[in-house]
Amino acid sequence: MIVAGVMSGTSADGINVALARLRGRGFATEFKLLAHYEFPYPPAVRRAILELMNAEEASVARLSRLNFLLGELYADAVFRARQRARVTLELVGCHGQTIYHQGEREPFLGSKVAATWQTGEAAVIAARVRAPVVSDFRPADIAAGGKGAPLVPFLDYVLYRDSRAGRIAQNLGGIGNLTAIPAGASANDVLAFDTGPGNMVIDALCERLIHRSYDRNGTIAQRGNVLPEILKLALEHPFFSRKPPKTAGREEFGRDFVADFIKACGRARHEDIIATATQLTARSIGIAVRRFVLGMASAARSHSHPSQKTGERVGHPTLAKVGHPTSASVGDRCAYTEYIVSGGGTRNPTLMRLIRDELKPLGLRVRLSDEFGVPSEAKEALAFAVLAYESWHQRPSNIPSATGARRPAILGKISYA
Amino acid sequence: MIVAGVMSGTSADGINVALARLRGRGFATEFKLLAHYEFPYPPAVRRAILELMNAEEASVARLSRLNFLLGELYADAVFRARQRARVTLELVGCHGQTIYHQGEREPFLGSKVAATWQTGEAAVIAARVRAPVVSDFRPADIAAGGKGAPLVPFLDYVLYRDSRAGRIAQNLGGIGNLTAIPAGASANDVLAFDTGPGNMVIDALCERLIHRSYDRNGTIAQRGNVLPEILKLALEHPFFSRKPPKTAGREEFGRDFVADFIKACGRARHEDIIATATQLTARSIGIAVRRFVLGMASAARSHSHPSQKTGERVGHPTLAKVGHPTSASVGDRCAYTEYIVSGGGTRNPTLMRLIRDELKPLGLRVRLSDEFGVPSEAKEALAFAVLAYESWHQRPSNIPSATGARRPAILGKISYA
């Protein structure tokens, strides 16, 4: 089956389309990536998305129209990708553009709800592309008691599980997130969570301070010096000490965080501020790996899974049994030997160097997903092709140990052409 | 197949659930209505919905949470309906709560888009009810070039088509809408459009002027006298002279319209104001039937279908050919003999009397949908059970001549349990 995966991340740069030939099923799904393209959003659309994502209040009409406009843009992107690659599409999986995400249940009108919102009308894509579309992947996981994220661990497990090597897959998008797969792990043993900002804070600072959309090749951070007081302060954000599973977004590291960050930096040099944000991403990854994957330092907390507390995951092995060691068994961390990175952040050599510096002492070799046949920028789009393929065949594809869901769920909604 | 249809209309009173046994396919679908229930919204939820529907600006977090909360409430309603009726459900069709509807394409960020937005998360319903759910019916029609409304004509055609009698089906919800089915008509001959306010303006005036949610039994209007100047002014709203297909909503007859209406009434008595609004609904129906169904008065405009102008409906018979007479053939109007009403407005005897007064001179006998086996309040919910049944079997169910779509479309998105 030839499937297109369509992704547009929190940085709202544009639309990634991956075309893949898929066969098999579940974790035994095999794929061949046929092509991958990136189409930037028109500037006015990008501005509108960023504005709405950061807004407390937004125009109902604009939100509604944006859904349909993005549907058109996604359809165009798939159309162009299909034409360039000269393939006949049988299915599209479209993540959509996240407008809001709140993985935790909070009080609302006398009830308690979690919520997630991806926009980009699938009916428009299906009508233009003349193929069925799976969209809106996250709500089904939330309905199953999960946080609706992360969903990429399914592909990570398909790609990286290994009988002998424990591997950590890291994505560096707007937000950073990792998937830890112990050697010989079953899907229930997978741990996944957001590590904090990926490129989001760096990009926002570039925009605000020097009117560039990102730190190309990491040259600005390369010239700067980290401001240790600012770094320390930023790392005090409660997100970093919160136990996984956990998700982050613009709610945590968006406009407000960046405004505070700039304010705290006072009259520091721009390159120092950007260097500090780059180190923040690297350091927060180092902390997350040490604390929550390898179980070092405050490790006693690292595997107190909320759904285990409530006793709802009866029948699932607990994480402690299967490879996320407690502080009492730190020696087991040797089981993790590889750290495999994907996402736009891989194109920032300064960030990559800082991450290597963080992880080398932990015995982790830093690799790129490209070495596993998945170009760094294609991985998330490919993930939604694979998830769509599973949903189309009515098979679940959330990883409950990653999202905190009580059970597997068939993700997404199907729109027919 | 046992299917639940779930509807909550623009008046946001609550949730209607119809349970039906369905068999057959397309226009030959047969149904048996098993039960029908109405569950009021919790007052805080109703207030939040009305507030968001009328808002220019709204909180992104609230909109996102409302989607999930309504999913829970819809699930509860289906759950309770199923328990009371003691049936095993195989499918749910849920319309959702309309937050925004713009059937016409308008400029937006360098493109032109129409838009529609129904909220109430289907993934939550599917998870709680453990049955697949079809939701979000309108976008596929918009993607096919239609206005996304009205969709009930599919059921009207299934129910009311007759080889000898021309029939008009009228729904009196928040908005009034009619479906005209000439004697012996094919589905392409069906004309459908919104007539203007149903109960929406009456209800809003009751709320604003006398703090009641509606004019129970029409007693207030019964006591009042119509204010002819105000009625004339209100009928000058451009919606009433616009040619079908056309749709109305809170954008046309919501808060702003009501505020202007009250202002124009000055110091008139409350019962006169409410009597005038009741006459407005009845008169606007009379005008719509005369002008756009029977082709009287300014009839030359009544069938200039926009998509016919663009020549896009090649292969479809034109309306003029098949039973919507031009002014040159007014005599044909005798073909219409019945006017069949459903919706909450049927419980307002004053409104019903005024409508009868409008239609009797046109040779139309006013009947209730109840006589055709569909209780007035159950009809819209039943319609979404029938539409879901069609979509589940991957069959289209929009009526292009009603919505203005260029082609039939499979409506809705499927969420698996």
Chai-1 contact restraints between the chains, C-beta under 6 A:
chainA,res_idxA,chainB,res_idxB,connection_type,confidence,min_distance_angstrom,max_distance_angstrom,comment,restraint_id
A,A44,B,L109,contact,1.0,0.0,6.0,A-B,restraint_1
A,A44,B,G110,contact,1.0,0.0,6.0,A-B,restraint_2
A,V45,B,L109,contact,1.0,0.0,6.0,A-B,restraint_3
A,A48,B,L109,contact,1.0,0.0,6.0,A-B,restraint_4
A,A55,B,V60,contact,1.0,0.0,6.0,A-B,restraint_5
A,E57,B,E57,contact,1.0,0.0,6.0,A-B,restraint_6
A,E57,B,S59,contact,1.0,0.0,6.0,A-B,restraint_7
A,A58,B,V60,contact,1.0,0.0,6.0,A-B,restraint_8
A,S59,B,E57,contact,1.0,0.0,6.0,A-B,restraint_9
A,V60,B,A55,contact,1.0,0.0,6.0,A-B,restraint_10
A,V60,B,A58,contact,1.0,0.0,6.0,A-B,restraint_11
A,V60,B,Y100,contact,1.0,0.0,6.0,A-B,restraint_12
A,S64,B,Y100,contact,1.0,0.0,6.0,A-B,restraint_13
A,S64,B,A115,contact,1.0,0.0,6.0,A-B,restraint_14
A,S64,B,W117,contact,1.0,0.0,6.0,A-B,restraint_15
A,R65,B,F108,contact,1.0,0.0,6.0,A-B,restraint_16
A,R65,B,V113,contact,1.0,0.0,6.0,A-B,restraint_17
A,R65,B,A115,contact,1.0,0.0,6.0,A-B,restraint_18
A,F68,B,V113,contact,1.0,0.0,6.0,A-B,restraint_19
A,F68,B,A115,contact,1.0,0.0,6.0,A-B,restraint_20
A,L69,B,F108,contact,1.0,0.0,6.0,A-B,restraint_21
A,L69,B,S111,contact,1.0,0.0,6.0,A-B,restraint_22
A,L69,B,V113,contact,1.0,0.0,6.0,A-B,restraint_23
A,Y100,B,V60,contact,1.0,0.0,6.0,A-B,restraint_24
A,Y100,B,S64,contact,1.0,0.0,6.0,A-B,restraint_25
A,F108,B,R65,contact,1.0,0.0,6.0,A-B,restraint_26
A,F108,B,L69,contact,1.0,0.0,6.0,A-B,restraint_27
A,L109,B,A44,contact,1.0,0.0,6.0,A-B,restraint_28
A,L109,B,V45,contact,1.0,0.0,6.0,A-B,restraint_29
A,L109,B,A48,contact,1.0,0.0,6.0,A-B,restraint_30
A,G110,B,A44,contact,1.0,0.0,6.0,A-B,restraint_31
A,S111,B,L69,contact,1.0,0.0,6.0,A-B,restraint_32
A,V113,B,R65,contact,1.0,0.0,6.0,A-B,restraint_33
A,V113,B,F68,contact,1.0,0.0,6.0,A-B,restraint_34
A,V113,B,L69,contact,1.0,0.0,6.0,A-B,restraint_35
A,A115,B,S64,contact,1.0,0.0,6.0,A-B,restraint_36
A,A115,B,R65,contact,1.0,0.0,6.0,A-B,restraint_37
A,A115,B,F68,contact,1.0,0.0,6.0,A-B,restraint_38
A,W117,B,S64,contact,1.0,0.0,6.0,A-B,restraint_39
A,E121,B,P139,contact,1.0,0.0,6.0,A-B,restraint_40
A,A123,B,P139,contact,1.0,0.0,6.0,A-B,restraint_41
A,A123,B,A140,contact,1.0,0.0,6.0,A-B,restraint_42
A,A123,B,A143,contact,1.0,0.0,6.0,A-B,restraint_43
A,V124,B,A143,contact,1.0,0.0,6.0,A-B,restraint_44
A,A127,B,A143,contact,1.0,0.0,6.0,A-B,restraint_45
A,A127,B,A144,contact,1.0,0.0,6.0,A-B,restraint_46
A,P139,B,E121,contact,1.0,0.0,6.0,A-B,restraint_47
A,P139,B,A123,contact,1.0,0.0,6.0,A-B,restraint_48
A,A140,B,A123,contact,1.0,0.0,6.0,A-B,restraint_49
A,A143,B,A123,contact,1.0,0.0,6.0,A-B,restraint_50
A,A143,B,V124,contact,1.0,0.0,6.0,A-B,restraint_51
A,A143,B,A127,contact,1.0,0.0,6.0,A-B,restraint_52
A,A144,B,A127,contact,1.0,0.0,6.0,A-B,restraint_53
A,Q394,B,Y416,contact,1.0,0.0,6.0,A-B,restraint_54
A,I410,B,Y416,contact,1.0,0.0,6.0,A-B,restraint_55
A,K413,B,K413,contact,1.0,0.0,6.0,A-B,restraint_56
A,K413,B,S415,contact,1.0,0.0,6.0,A-B,restraint_57
A,I414,B,I414,contact,1.0,0.0,6.0,A-B,restraint_58
A,S415,B,K413,contact,1.0,0.0,6.0,A-B,restraint_59
A,Y416,B,Q394,contact,1.0,0.0,6.0,A-B,restraint_60
A,Y416,B,I410,contact,1.0,0.0,6.0,A-B,restraint_61
